[in-house]
Amino acid sequence: MSFQMQSPLQQDSLADVLERILDKGIVIAGDISISLVGIELLTIRLRLLVATVDKAREMGINWWESDPRLCITQAPASDGSAALLDRLERIETQIGQLAAAREG
């Protein structure tokens, strides 16, 4: 008597599975906690969402639209670099004036 393995009626390719996951969205969540003698030393919380942009927007997730590092249409947040460059230019001008006054 011989046994034969029957294959499933439908074999999904990786592309089909990925398309279904992106269409529906999948959330993977996990917490890592390191404790020593009952004292919590470190906690890492991991959250991963895999979905299409349209599905994420449908779920109310659109943080990339307002992140200045990811969005080229929005001006970067002011971090004082313009003021620092202005100050540096004024200092260089003053140094140049002092050097010219010493020479002449």
C-alpha positions as CSV (number, residue, x, y, z in Angstrom):
1,M,0.0,0.0,0.0
2,S,1.4,3.4,-0.9
3,F,0.5,6.8,0.3
4,Q,0.5,9.8,-1.8
5,M,0.7,13.4,-0.5
6,Q,-2.0,15.5,-2.0
7,S,-1.2,19.1,-2.8
8,P,-3.6,21.8,-1.9
9,L,-6.1,22.7,-4.5
10,Q,-4.7,26.3,-4.8
11,Q,-1.2,27.3,-4.3
12,D,-0.7,31.0,-3.6
13,S,2.4,32.7,-4.8
14,L,4.3,35.0,-2.6
15,A,3.0,37.9,-4.7
16,D,-0.6,36.8,-4.0
17,V,0.0,36.6,-0.3
18,L,1.8,39.9,-0.2
19,E,-1.1,41.6,-2.1
20,R,-3.6,40.2,0.4
21,I,-1.6,41.4,3.4
22,L,-1.1,44.9,1.9
23,D,-4.8,45.1,0.9
24,K,-6.0,44.2,4.4
25,G,-3.0,45.5,6.5
26,I,-1.3,43.6,9.2
27,V,-0.1,44.8,12.6
28,I,2.7,43.1,14.5
29,A,3.2,44.2,18.1
30,G,5.6,43.1,20.8
31,D,7.2,44.3,24.0
32,I,10.7,43.4,25.2
33,S,11.4,43.9,28.9
34,I,14.6,43.4,30.7
35,S,14.5,43.1,34.5
36,L,17.0,42.3,37.1
37,V,15.8,41.2,40.6
38,G,12.3,42.5,39.9
39,I,13.5,45.9,38.8
40,E,12.7,46.8,35.2
41,L,15.8,48.1,33.5
42,L,14.7,48.5,29.9
43,T,11.5,48.2,28.0
44,I,11.3,48.3,24.2
45,R,7.9,48.5,22.6
46,L,7.7,47.5,18.9
47,R,4.8,48.2,16.6
48,L,4.9,47.4,12.9
49,L,2.2,48.1,10.4
50,V,2.4,46.6,7.0
51,A,-0.2,48.1,4.6
52,T,-0.5,50.1,1.4
53,V,-0.5,53.9,1.8
54,D,-4.2,54.0,0.9
55,K,-5.1,51.4,3.5
56,A,-3.0,53.3,6.1
57,R,-4.8,56.5,5.3
58,E,-8.1,54.7,5.6
59,M,-7.1,53.7,9.1
60,G,-6.2,57.3,9.9
61,I,-2.4,56.8,9.8
62,N,-0.6,59.5,7.8
63,W,2.4,60.6,9.8
64,W,4.7,60.7,6.8
65,E,2.7,63.6,5.3
66,S,3.8,66.0,8.1
67,D,7.3,64.6,8.8
68,P,9.7,67.3,7.4
69,R,12.4,64.7,6.8
70,L,10.1,62.7,4.6
71,C,8.0,65.4,2.9
72,I,9.8,67.6,0.4
73,T,6.8,69.8,-0.2
74,Q,6.8,71.1,3.3
75,A,9.5,73.5,4.6
76,P,11.8,72.0,7.2
77,A,11.1,72.9,10.8
78,S,13.1,75.9,12.0
79,D,16.0,74.7,14.1
80,G,17.8,78.0,14.4
81,S,20.3,77.3,11.6
82,A,19.3,80.5,9.7
83,A,20.0,82.6,12.8
84,L,23.3,80.8,13.4
85,L,24.4,81.5,9.8
86,D,23.4,85.1,10.1
87,R,25.4,85.4,13.3
88,L,28.4,83.7,11.7
89,E,28.3,86.2,8.8
90,R,28.2,89.2,11.2
91,I,31.2,87.8,13.1
92,E,33.2,87.2,10.0
93,T,32.4,90.8,8.8
94,Q,33.6,92.2,12.2
95,I,36.8,90.1,12.0
96,G,37.4,91.4,8.5
97,Q,36.9,95.0,9.7
98,L,39.2,94.6,12.6
99,A,41.9,93.1,10.4
100,A,41.5,96.0,7.9
101,A,41.8,98.5,10.8
102,R,45.0,96.9,12.0
103,E,46.6,97.0,8.6
104,G,45.7,100.6,7.8
